[in-house]
């Protein structure tokens, strides 16, 4: 595996570690620390996820227009600024606003990582994308485990740990990815890939529907299980 893919793996893992500091504790903090009902916590998480969707679309678009490095730096800047603000201001509406900002930045970062992995190692086939998924899972495992350790001292330290990790990610990306040159394979793809037709669209819709159902069940641990375990 090329060195640059390993650097992308480190970056993706660090990005998810930063996000995972908040995932298991969002609902606990909003419900138990701020005294808001679980429905209010659900609204905050919905806004975070919605901002992530918008960020995904923007990140993919910017990757085509600006390239991977600039897209990553822009997304990381948005996430870092939002995380630092959240570390200092985390009343309910502030929490909602800044967590949404983190979701937007995180959403921009993820497609840029995947696109970079594919464009920098096209001969790797599916392997660069598999490597990104493995990196995500490593980040989730490490981030949630560390979140529990930090919260055992003081739950509000989670916000500082989150912003510090995003700062490390920003510095790492600014140094490690500065000279990245994406090898565009668009021309070859246009020559070899058949036109996107109705059959392709139907298959994509079915695949997306299946993924949506799986994800709908999966995300319950982000919103409900933490409070249930506390009770």
C-alpha positions in Angstrom: 0.0 0.0 0.0 1.5 3.4 -1.0 2.7 5.8 1.8 0.1 8.4 0.9 -2.8 5.9 1.6 -1.3 5.3 5.0 -1.3 9.0 5.6 -4.9 9.2 4.5 -5.7 6.3 6.9 -4.2 8.3 9.8 -6.1 11.4 8.8 -9.4 9.6 8.5 -9.0 7.8 11.8 -8.1 11.1 13.6 -11.2 12.8 12.0 -13.5 10.1 13.3 -11.8 10.0 16.7 -12.6 13.7 17.0 -16.2 13.1 16.1 -16.5 10.0 18.3 -15.7 12.0 21.4 -19.2 13.5 21.1 -21.3 10.7 19.6 -21.9 8.6 22.7 -22.3 11.6 25.0 -24.5 14.0 23.0 -27.8 12.7 24.3 -26.5 12.3 27.8 -25.2 15.8 28.0 -28.3 17.4 26.4 -30.7 15.4 28.5 -29.0 15.0 31.8 -26.7 18.0 32.0 -28.8 20.6 30.2 -32.1 19.2 31.3 -33.7 19.0 27.9 -36.1 16.2 26.8 -34.9 13.4 24.6 -36.9 14.8 21.7 -34.8 18.0 21.9 -31.6 15.9 21.8 -33.0 14.1 18.8 -33.5 17.5 17.1 -29.9 18.5 17.7 -28.7 15.2 16.3 -31.0 15.5 13.3 -29.4 19.0 12.6 -25.9 17.5 12.9 -26.8 14.7 10.5 -28.5 17.0 8.1 -25.5 19.3 8.1 -23.4 16.3 7.4 -25.5 15.5 4.3 -25.1 19.0 3.0 -21.4 18.8 3.8 -21.1 15.6 1.8 -22.6 17.3 -1.3 -20.4 20.4 -0.9 -17.3 18.4 -0.2 -17.8 16.3 -3.4 -18.4 19.4 -5.4 -15.4 21.3 -4.1 -13.2 18.2 -4.6 -13.9 18.5 -8.4 -13.4 22.3 -8.4 -10.6 23.0 -5.8 -9.0 19.6 -5.4 -8.7 17.4 -2.3 -6.2 19.4 -0.3 -8.1 22.6 -0.3 -11.4 20.8 0.4 -9.9 19.0 3.4 -8.4 22.2 4.8 -11.7 24.1 4.4 -13.8 21.3 6.0 -11.3 20.9 8.8 -11.3 24.7 9.4 -15.1 24.7 9.8 -15.0 21.7 12.1 -12.2 23.1 14.2 -13.7 26.6 14.6 -17.1 25.0 15.6 -15.4 22.6 18.0 -13.4 25.4 19.7 -16.6 27.5 20.1 -18.4 24.5 21.5 -15.7 24.0 24.1 -16.4 27.4 25.5 -20.1 27.8 24.8 -22.4 24.8 25.2 -25.8 25.9 26.4 -28.6 24.2 24.4 -28.9 26.6 21.4 -25.2 27.2 21.3 -24.7 23.4 21.4 -27.2 23.0 18.5 -25.4 25.7 16.4 -21.8 24.6 16.9 -22.6 20.8 16.7 -24.3 21.6 13.3 -21.1 23.4 12.3 -19.0 20.3 13.2 -21.4 18.1 11.2 -21.0 20.4 8.1 -17.2 20.3 8.4 -17.0 16.6 9.0 -19.4 16.0 6.1 -17.0 17.9 3.8 -14.0 16.0 5.0 -15.2 12.4 4.4 -15.9 12.5 0.6 -12.6 14.3 0.1 -10.7 11.5 1.9 -12.5 8.8 -0.1 -12.0 10.7 -3.4 -8.3 11.2 -2.6 -7.8 7.5 -1.8 -9.3 6.5 -5.1 -7.5 9.0 -7.3 -4.1 8.6 -5.7 -4.2 4.8 -5.9 -6.4 3.9 -8.8 -4.6 0.6 -9.4 -5.6 -0.5 -5.9 -9.2 -1.1 -7.1 -11.5 -1.4 -4.0 -8.6 -1.5 -1.5 -8.2 2.2 -0.9 -12.0 2.5 -0.2 -11.8 -0.6 2.1 -8.8 1.1 3.9 -10.9 4.2 4.5 -13.7 2.1 6.0 -11.3 0.3 8.3 -9.8 3.7 9.3 -13.4 4.9 10.2 -14.0 1.9 12.4 -10.7 2.3 14.1 -11.5 5.9 14.8 -15.0 5.1 16.2 -13.5 2.4 18.5 -10.7 4.6 19.8 -12.8 7.8 20.0 -15.7 6.3 22.0 -13.3 4.5 24.3 -11.3 7.7 25.0 -14.5 9.6 25.5 -15.5 7.4 28.4 -12.1 7.9 30.0 -12.3 11.7 29.6 -15.9 11.9 30.8 -15.0 9.9 33.9 -13.0 13.0 35.1 -15.4 15.7 33.9 -17.9 15.4 31.1 -17.2 19.0 29.9 -13.6 18.0 29.2 -15.1 16.1 26.2 -15.4 19.4 24.3 -11.8 20.3 24.9 -10.7 16.9 23.8 -12.8 17.2 20.7 -11.4 20.6 19.7 -7.8 19.5 20.5 -8.1 16.4 18.3 -9.5 18.6 15.4 -6.5 20.9 15.9 -4.1 17.9 15.6 -5.9 16.8 12.5 -5.7 20.2 10.9 -1.9 20.5 11.6 -1.3 17.0 10.4 -3.3 17.6 7.2 -1.6 20.9 6.5 1.8 19.3 6.6 1.2 15.7 5.3 -1.1 16.6 2.4 0.3 19.9 1.3 2.0 18.4 -1.8 -0.7 16.0 -2.7 -1.3 15.7 -6.5 -4.5 13.9 -7.4 -4.2 11.8 -10.5 -7.4 12.4 -12.3 -8.9 9.4 -14.0 -12.0 11.1 -15.3 -11.0 10.8 -19.0 -10.4 7.1 -18.7 -13.6 6.7 -16.8 -15.6 8.4 -19.5 -14.1 6.1 -22.1 -14.7 2.8 -20.2 -17.8 3.4 -18.2 -21.2 2.9 -20.0 -23.8 5.7 -19.9 -25.8 5.9 -16.7 -29.2 4.5 -17.7 -32.5 3.5 -16.1 -31.2 0.1 -15.0 -28.2 1.7 -13.3 -30.5 4.2 -11.5 -32.9 1.4 -10.3 -29.9 -0.6 -8.9 -28.5 2.5 -7.2 -31.9 3.4 -5.7 -32.3 -0.2 -4.3 -28.8 -0.2 -2.9 -29.4 3.2 -1.3 -32.7 2.1 0.2 -31.0 -0.9 1.7 -28.2 1.2 3.1 -30.7 3.7 4.5 -32.6 0.9 6.4 -29.3 -0.5 7.8 -28.2 2.9 8.9 -31.6 3.8 10.4 -31.2 0.9 12.8 -27.5 1.5 13.4 -27.8 5.1 14.5 -30.0 4.2 17.4 -26.9 3.6 19.5 -25.9 7.2 18.9 -29.1 8.7 20.3 -30.8 6.2 22.7 -28.5 3.5 24.1 -26.2 5.9 26.0 -29.1 7.2 28.1 -30.6 3.8 28.5 -27.3 2.5 29.9 -27.1 5.4 32.3 -30.6 4.6 33.6 
